[in-house]
Amino acid sequence: MTSRIYATVKALPGSGRVGLAIVTFWLLIAIFSPFIAPYSIGEFVDHTVFAGSSRSFWLGTDFLGRDVLSRLMWGARYTVLLALGAAILAVTIGTSLALFSAIRGGWIDEVLARIMDTLISMPSKIFALVLVAAFGSSLSLLLAIAAFTYVPGNFRIARALAMNLIALDFVQVARARGEGTAYIAWREVLPNMIHPLMADMGLRFVFIVLLLSGLSFLGLGVQPPHADLGSLVRENVSGLTEGSLAIIVPAIAIATLTVGANLLIDALKPGGKA
């Protein structure tokens, strides 16, 4: 297993390795932030607001005198894990519905396709804003809303892949053997869709990071005392004129996370060097 992972990483182009390093860095920060962050997420550590970098506070302090480094680590935890969980949930639900729809066909396929077309026609951010306004913005609801928002997009891609595969001979042979819908979906069709679905999940992850950051910047995302990267930018916006690290660093974190994920996705896409 280790040798296969090493071979896959070695086969990546330079940009893919850079992307992998960036994504791995933020994922490790997200996982281990409770153990490596110098202070808790809401702890007041200094009387000086928007202080610059120092030996005590490497990234300075924010608008309330809290350690920016600690806030950044905790914020990355909420951003990365929420986005990753929502992306996995969206791809799981969308792909399951797409497989069922494509294999069963008929009116079931037609109804599901029309429902998804209706949902995907709504702008994702407006759709999410409506759902947040209706149901609130707790962490569990944000996870569900972000996933639900991107299910239709994944459904369309997965359905197109499945429709191409079920017309092939090996699927027709499985039908002739009398195999059921579940067997055909999970044993015959899905294994041949994994590569493009992984790339699609990476794209969903990037979209959800930007969606959650946008919601938090509007005050509708992760609520205090918790914070994600978007809310760190919003709450410290008054320090922009001072060039405070409290607003610059979270913005750079969002940029590097999304750029790194895109570099990795490009390297892993079908037809790439990897």
One Martini backbone bead per residue (centre of mass of N, CA, C, O) as a GRO file, in nm:
protein
  274
    1MET     BB    1   0.060   0.062  -0.022
    2THR     BB    2   0.301   0.254   0.011
    3SER     BB    3   0.417   0.207  -0.275
    4ARG     BB    4   0.168   0.319  -0.428
    5ILE     BB    5   0.175   0.602  -0.312
    6TYR     BB    6   0.463   0.669  -0.402
    7ALA     BB    7   0.411   0.625  -0.708
    8THR     BB    8   0.190   0.842  -0.735
    9VAL     BB    9   0.359   1.084  -0.639
   10LYS     BB   10   0.594   1.046  -0.847
   11ALA     BB   11   0.392   1.086  -1.103
   12LEU     BB   12   0.371   1.364  -1.044
   13PRO     BB   13   0.384   1.664  -1.113
   14GLY     BB   14   0.502   1.949  -0.984
   15SER     BB   15   0.222   2.082  -0.933
   16GLY     BB   16   0.102   1.837  -0.782
   17ARG     BB   17   0.304   1.840  -0.543
   18VAL     BB   18   0.237   2.116  -0.444
   19GLY     BB   19  -0.063   2.065  -0.395
   20LEU     BB   20  -0.024   1.830  -0.197
   21ALA     BB   21   0.137   1.988   0.016
   22ILE     BB   22  -0.079   2.200   0.079
   23VAL     BB   23  -0.314   2.013   0.154
   24THR     BB   24  -0.164   1.855   0.375
   25PHE     BB   25  -0.102   2.090   0.558
   26TRP     BB   26  -0.403   2.176   0.615
   27LEU     BB   27  -0.495   1.900   0.717
   28LEU     BB   28  -0.303   1.884   0.960
   29ILE     BB   29  -0.397   2.141   1.095
   30ALA     BB   30  -0.695   2.050   1.129
   31ILE     BB   31  -0.637   1.794   1.305
   32PHE     BB   32  -0.400   1.931   1.519
   33SER     BB   33  -0.495   2.207   1.647
   34PRO     BB   34  -0.571   2.123   1.947
   35PHE     BB   35  -0.246   2.052   2.004
   36ILE     BB   36  -0.081   2.320   1.860
   37ALA     BB   37  -0.227   2.543   1.970
   38PRO     BB   38  -0.147   2.787   2.193
   39TYR     BB   39  -0.459   2.856   2.194
   40SER     BB   40  -0.762   2.908   2.226
   41ILE     BB   41  -1.004   3.039   2.020
   42GLY     BB   42  -1.113   3.274   2.260
   43GLU     BB   43  -0.850   3.381   2.377
   44PHE     BB   44  -0.723   3.636   2.574
   45VAL     BB   45  -0.370   3.773   2.541
   46ASP     BB   46  -0.409   4.094   2.474
   47HIS     BB   47  -0.439   4.452   2.477
   48THR     BB   48  -0.342   4.453   2.188
   49VAL     BB   49  -0.451   4.553   1.879
   50PHE     BB   50  -0.316   4.467   1.590
   51ALA     BB   51  -0.060   4.331   1.630
   52GLY     BB   52   0.235   4.240   1.552
   53SER     BB   53   0.492   4.061   1.515
   54SER     BB   54   0.620   3.824   1.762
   55ARG     BB   55   0.744   3.612   1.998
   56SER     BB   56   0.458   3.561   2.124
   57PHE     BB   57   0.316   3.658   1.834
   58TRP     BB   58   0.369   3.564   1.518
   59LEU     BB   59   0.071   3.699   1.398
   60GLY     BB   60  -0.043   3.840   1.621
   61THR     BB   61  -0.339   4.030   1.664
   62ASP     BB   62  -0.659   4.107   1.697
   63PHE     BB   63  -0.949   4.301   1.764
   64LEU     BB   64  -0.927   4.146   2.077
   65GLY     BB   65  -0.640   4.011   2.147
   66ARG     BB   66  -0.591   3.760   1.975
   67ASP     BB   67  -0.441   3.487   1.852
   68VAL     BB   68  -0.387   3.432   1.519
   69LEU     BB   69  -0.263   3.151   1.501
   70SER     BB   70  -0.484   3.005   1.657
   71ARG     BB   71  -0.723   3.100   1.482
   72LEU     BB   72  -0.615   2.976   1.220
   73MET     BB   73  -0.614   2.680   1.306
   74TRP     BB   74  -0.913   2.664   1.381
   75GLY     BB   75  -1.025   2.770   1.111
   76ALA     BB   76  -0.909   2.540   0.936
   77ARG     BB   77  -1.070   2.317   1.066
   78TYR     BB   78  -1.353   2.412   0.977
   79THR     BB   79  -1.305   2.444   0.676
   80VAL     BB   80  -1.187   2.166   0.594
   81LEU     BB   81  -1.387   1.964   0.737
   82LEU     BB   82  -1.650   2.075   0.626
   83ALA     BB   83  -1.578   2.057   0.324
   84LEU     BB   84  -1.505   1.758   0.316
   85GLY     BB   85  -1.771   1.644   0.428
   86ALA     BB   86  -1.956   1.776   0.211
   87ALA     BB   87  -1.821   1.648  -0.038
   88ILE     BB   88  -1.867   1.354   0.037
   89LEU     BB   89  -2.174   1.375   0.066
   90ALA     BB   90  -2.242   1.479  -0.219
   91VAL     BB   91  -2.111   1.242  -0.378
   92THR     BB   92  -2.265   1.010  -0.249
   93ILE     BB   93  -2.553   1.101  -0.318
   94GLY     BB   94  -2.525   1.168  -0.621
   95THR     BB   95  -2.414   0.888  -0.713
   96SER     BB   96  -2.641   0.710  -0.609
   97LEU     BB   97  -2.868   0.843  -0.775
   98ALA     BB   98  -2.733   0.807  -1.054
   99LEU     BB   99  -2.720   0.499  -1.059
  100PHE     BB  100  -3.019   0.446  -1.019
  101SER     BB  101  -3.118   0.611  -1.262
  102ALA     BB  102  -2.953   0.474  -1.497
  103ILE     BB  103  -3.039   0.172  -1.445
  104ARG     BB  104  -3.352   0.200  -1.437
  105GLY     BB  105  -3.484   0.426  -1.569
  106GLY     BB  106  -3.722   0.591  -1.709
  107TRP     BB  107  -3.918   0.768  -1.491
  108ILE     BB  108  -3.701   0.787  -1.275
  109ASP     BB  109  -3.488   0.933  -1.442
  110GLU     BB  110  -3.665   1.173  -1.527
  111VAL     BB  111  -3.734   1.287  -1.247
  112LEU     BB  112  -3.448   1.321  -1.130
  113ALA     BB  113  -3.337   1.500  -1.357
  114ARG     BB  114  -3.541   1.736  -1.324
  115ILE     BB  115  -3.481   1.805  -1.032
  116MET     BB  116  -3.177   1.867  -1.072
  117ASP     BB  117  -3.215   2.088  -1.285
  118THR     BB  118  -3.367   2.279  -1.096
  119LEU     BB  119  -3.145   2.309  -0.876
  120ILE     BB  120  -2.901   2.395  -1.071
  121SER     BB  121  -3.039   2.671  -1.169
  122MET     BB  122  -2.953   2.765  -0.901
  123PRO     BB  123  -2.766   2.962  -0.735
  124SER     BB  124  -2.565   2.851  -0.490
  125LYS     BB  125  -2.554   3.100  -0.298
  126ILE     BB  126  -2.855   3.161  -0.292
  127PHE     BB  127  -2.945   2.886  -0.198
  128ALA     BB  128  -2.781   2.889   0.069
  129LEU     BB  129  -2.904   3.148   0.188
  130VAL     BB  130  -3.192   3.041   0.208
  131LEU     BB  131  -3.127   2.798   0.393
  132VAL     BB  132  -2.998   2.958   0.626
  133ALA     BB  133  -3.245   3.143   0.679
  134ALA     BB  134  -3.438   2.894   0.743
  135PHE     BB  135  -3.226   2.694   0.940
  136GLY     BB  136  -2.949   2.810   0.979
  137SER     BB  137  -2.580   2.798   1.128
  138SER     BB  138  -2.490   2.538   1.210
  139LEU     BB  139  -2.265   2.299   1.162
  140SER     BB  140  -2.461   2.077   1.064
  141LEU     BB  141  -2.618   2.261   0.864
  142LEU     BB  142  -2.380   2.350   0.691
  143LEU     BB  143  -2.309   2.071   0.595
  144ALA     BB  144  -2.585   2.005   0.462
  145ILE     BB  145  -2.609   2.254   0.275
  146ALA     BB  146  -2.345   2.218   0.116
  147ALA     BB  147  -2.415   1.939   0.008
  148PHE     BB  148  -2.696   1.996  -0.123
  149THR     BB  149  -2.595   2.214  -0.328
  150TYR     BB  150  -2.387   1.980  -0.480
  151VAL     BB  151  -2.551   1.734  -0.581
  152PRO     BB  152  -2.650   1.805  -0.875
  153GLY     BB  153  -2.370   1.824  -1.009
  154ASN     BB  154  -2.283   1.533  -0.949
  155PHE     BB  155  -2.520   1.388  -1.079
  156ARG     BB  156  -2.466   1.469  -1.374
  157ILE     BB  157  -2.185   1.340  -1.398
  158ALA     BB  158  -2.252   1.051  -1.298
  159ARG     BB  159  -2.476   0.991  -1.505
  160ALA     BB  160  -2.304   1.021  -1.761
  161LEU     BB  161  -2.109   0.794  -1.688
  162ALA     BB  162  -2.322   0.566  -1.647
  163MET     BB  163  -2.456   0.574  -1.929
  164ASN     BB  164  -2.197   0.481  -2.079
  165LEU     BB  165  -2.149   0.208  -1.920
  166ILE     BB  166  -2.433   0.050  -1.955
  167ALA     BB  167  -2.369   0.005  -2.277
  168LEU     BB  168  -2.176  -0.205  -2.215
  169ASP     BB  169  -2.104  -0.538  -2.221
  170PHE     BB  170  -2.050  -0.607  -1.915
  171VAL     BB  171  -2.333  -0.508  -1.826
  172GLN     BB  172  -2.507  -0.689  -2.010
  173VAL     BB  173  -2.405  -0.952  -1.889
  174ALA     BB  174  -2.508  -0.899  -1.603
  175ARG     BB  175  -2.803  -0.885  -1.683
  176ALA     BB  176  -2.816  -1.174  -1.811
  177ARG     BB  177  -2.747  -1.311  -1.525
  178GLY     BB  178  -2.944  -1.145  -1.311
  179GLU     BB  179  -2.850  -0.897  -1.191
  180GLY     BB  180  -2.881  -0.651  -0.983
  181THR     BB  181  -2.872  -0.319  -0.926
  182ALA     BB  182  -2.657  -0.314  -0.701
  183TYR     BB  183  -2.440  -0.482  -0.839
  184ILE     BB  184  -2.403  -0.311  -1.094
  185ALA     BB  185  -2.335  -0.046  -0.952
  186TRP     BB  186  -2.090  -0.147  -0.743
  187ARG     BB  187  -1.928  -0.367  -0.944
  188GLU     BB  188  -1.942  -0.241  -1.250
  189VAL     BB  189  -1.961   0.083  -1.253
  190LEU     BB  190  -1.815   0.240  -1.020
  191PRO     BB  191  -1.509   0.152  -1.063
  192ASN     BB  192  -1.517   0.324  -1.352
  193MET     BB  193  -1.567   0.623  -1.182
  194ILE     BB  194  -1.353   0.710  -0.970
  195HIS     BB  195  -1.162   0.913  -1.100
  196PRO     BB  196  -1.366   1.142  -1.182
  197LEU     BB  197  -1.495   1.159  -0.895
  198MET     BB  198  -1.244   1.262  -0.747
  199ALA     BB  199  -1.220   1.522  -0.909
  200ASP     BB  200  -1.503   1.626  -0.836
  201MET     BB  201  -1.457   1.637  -0.529
  202GLY     BB  202  -1.235   1.851  -0.543
  203LEU     BB  203  -1.417   2.070  -0.662
  204ARG     BB  204  -1.627   2.072  -0.437
  205PHE     BB  205  -1.433   2.157  -0.217
  206VAL     BB  206  -1.366   2.434  -0.333
  207PHE     BB  207  -1.656   2.543  -0.349
  208ILE     BB  208  -1.714   2.510  -0.040
  209VAL     BB  209  -1.498   2.691   0.070
  210LEU     BB  210  -1.611   2.946  -0.073
  211LEU     BB  211  -1.895   2.932   0.042
  212LEU     BB  212  -1.827   2.940   0.348
  213SER     BB  213  -1.662   3.201   0.335
  214GLY     BB  214  -1.891   3.378   0.227
  215LEU     BB  215  -2.091   3.332   0.457
  216SER     BB  216  -1.901   3.432   0.684
  217PHE     BB  217  -1.857   3.721   0.568
  218LEU     BB  218  -2.185   3.768   0.609
  219GLY     BB  219  -2.260   3.613   0.895
  220LEU     BB  220  -2.375   3.291   0.805
  221GLY     BB  221  -2.182   3.105   0.933
  222VAL     BB  222  -1.968   3.062   1.147
  223GLN     BB  223  -2.006   3.101   1.491
  224PRO     BB  224  -1.957   3.239   1.768
  225PRO     BB  225  -1.653   3.137   1.888
  226HIS     BB  226  -1.629   3.033   1.631
  227ALA     BB  227  -1.409   2.973   1.331
  228ASP     BB  228  -1.328   3.061   1.011
  229LEU     BB  229  -1.165   3.201   0.757
  230GLY     BB  230  -1.395   3.397   0.676
  231SER     BB  231  -1.449   3.517   0.966
  232LEU     BB  232  -1.163   3.633   1.004
  233VAL     BB  233  -1.190   3.845   0.787
  234ARG     BB  234  -1.445   3.993   0.883
  235GLU     BB  235  -1.361   4.069   1.188
  236ASN     BB  236  -1.075   4.220   1.061
  237VAL     BB  237  -1.143   4.455   0.850
  238SER     BB  238  -1.045   4.711   1.022
  239GLY     BB  239  -0.724   4.622   0.964
  240LEU     BB  240  -0.659   4.694   0.665
  241THR     BB  241  -0.528   4.984   0.690
  242GLU     BB  242  -0.285   4.849   0.874
  243GLY     BB  243  -0.195   4.565   0.769
  244SER     BB  244  -0.303   4.324   0.913
  245LEU     BB  245  -0.254   3.987   0.979
  246ALA     BB  246  -0.552   3.913   1.062
  247ILE     BB  247  -0.643   3.947   0.743
  248ILE     BB  248  -0.417   3.838   0.554
  249VAL     BB  249  -0.376   3.539   0.639
  250PRO     BB  250  -0.662   3.416   0.584
  251ALA     BB  251  -0.663   3.493   0.284
  252ILE     BB  252  -0.415   3.323   0.210
  253ALA     BB  253  -0.528   3.053   0.305
  254ILE     BB  254  -0.759   3.033   0.102
  255ALA     BB  255  -0.583   3.055  -0.152
  256THR     BB  256  -0.391   2.812  -0.104
  257LEU     BB  257  -0.605   2.592  -0.077
  258THR     BB  258  -0.741   2.626  -0.359
  259VAL     BB  259  -0.488   2.611  -0.536
  260GLY     BB  260  -0.384   2.337  -0.437
  261ALA     BB  261  -0.635   2.174  -0.516
  262ASN     BB  262  -0.621   2.245  -0.820
  263LEU     BB  263  -0.342   2.125  -0.879
  264LEU     BB  264  -0.418   1.836  -0.797
  265ILE     BB  265  -0.655   1.792  -0.989
  266ASP     BB  266  -0.501   1.840  -1.255
  267ALA     BB  267  -0.301   1.594  -1.203
  268LEU     BB  268  -0.559   1.372  -1.171
  269LYS     BB  269  -0.676   1.389  -1.428
  270PRO     BB  270  -0.780   1.267  -1.701
  271GLY     BB  271  -0.480   1.237  -1.892
  272GLY     BB  272  -0.271   1.270  -1.706
  273LYS     BB  273   0.035   1.184  -1.578
  274ALA     BB  274  -0.103   1.022  -1.329
   0.00000   0.00000   0.00000
